[in-house]
Amino acid sequence: MIAETVCSAVAAAGLGIAVVTAYRKRYLAAARIAAYALVPLGLVMTGVVQWAADTAFSPTAWAGVVVLGAAWGLFATTRMIERRRGGTRAERKAARSAQPDAVAPTASAPSLGPGTRQAGQPTAAPRAEASDDFSDIEAILKKHGI
């Protein structure tokens, strides 16, 4: 009974604020305020407020909230532990079996030594051009005392 009275009073106050806002020629804001003010009145008229008030003061409902909280806590804890471990055993085993083997597991690393040039490959550019580029840079650095 008190909850319905409070909601009705909030709705009446909100509609009063909407009227004052409309008087100041802010019609869009007044319409928005009126919409918000009508929500508690609609909740009272549909009986949601009575149901919520009965639920809020019911020990059974609060026990249900505690049970739901415990269930959520268990879900969160087990999920966190699974992530730290990398999944369940079955998931880890499936992931290991799904990984492809190396193409040639006994192959050696590629050689980094000098190789033979094949006929179709172009020759490397002369090193003189690279040293000319660096000599220009060295000249600029010497000019600035670096």
N, C-alpha and C positions, 0 to 999 in steps of 0.2 A: 504494500500500500504506500509506503514512504517512497519507494523507488519510483513508482508511477507519478507521484506528486512532484518529485524532484525533476524527473524528465519533462513533465508538462511545464513546470516553471522555467526550465532551461529553454524549451521551445518558445514559450511566450517572450522571454527576454531576448532571444535571438531574433524573433520577428520584430520586436520593438527596435532593436539595433538596425535591422534591415530597413524599417520605415524611416529612421533618422538618416541613414545613408542615402536612401532614395530622395529624401528632401534636399540633400546637398547635391543632387543631380549626378550622382555616381550610380547609375542604374545597373550596370553590369556587376559591380561589387555588391549592390543591394540584393540582386537576384541570387548571387552566390551565397551570401549570408543567410538568406531565406531558405535556400536549399539545405544548408547545414543545420539550420534551426528546426526544419521539419523532420529530420532523421530521428531524434529522440521521440517525437510525437508518434511517428510511424511505428517505432519499436514498441511503444506502450500499447498502441492499438492492436498490434499483431500478437501480443502476449509474450514476446521475447524477453521483456524486462522481468515479468513475473517468473518465467522459467529460469532466467539468469539469477534472480534473487533467491529462488528456491535452491538452485544448485550451489550458490556461493555459501549458503548456510547449512549445507548438508555434509555431515561427516563422511558419508559413503562417497560422495563426489570428490572430496579432498583426498580420501584414501586412493581413489582411482587415479587422481593426478599424481600422487606419489608413486604408484605402481608404474604409470606411463613414464615418469621421470627415471625410475630405476631401469626400465627396459631401454630407454634411450641411452642412458649411461653405459649399459652393457654393450649395446651396439657400437657406440663410439669407441669404447676401450678396446674391444676385440678388433675393430677395424684399424685402429692405430697400431696395435701389436702386429697385425698382419702386414701392414705397410713397412714396419721396421724390419721384420723378418724377410720380406720379399715375397709374401703370399703364403698360401698353404703348401704342404708337401706335394700334393697332387699338382698344384699349379706350377711349382718349381720344376717338378719332374717333366711335365708337359713342355715347359719352356726350354729345358735342356734338350729334349728329344726333337724339338722343332728347329733348333739351331743347325744350319747346314755345316757339314765338315769343310775343312779347307780344300781348295781345288787340288793342290798337291802338297800334302802335309810333310813329305820328306824332301821337298825341293829346297835348294839352298838360296841364300839371299842373292840378289843380282850383283854382278860384278861392277865395281866402280872404276876399274883400271881402264887403260887405253884399249879401245876396240878397233875392229876393222870397219872401214867405211864401205857401205854398199854402193853400187853404181848409180842408183837413182837419187841419192841424197846430195844436196848442195854442200859446198864447202863452207867453212866458217868465215865470217868477215875478218879482214885483217885487223890485227891488234893495234896498228898505228892510229886508226881513227879514235879508238877508245883512249889512247894515251894523249892525243891532241885535245880531246874534251877535258880530260883531267888537268892538262897543263894550263888551260884557260882558267879553270877553277882555282888552281894553285896560284896563278898570277893575281887573281882578284883577292884571294885570301892574304897574300903577301902584301898587296897594296894597302889593305886595311890593317895590317900588323897582326894578323892572326896566324 
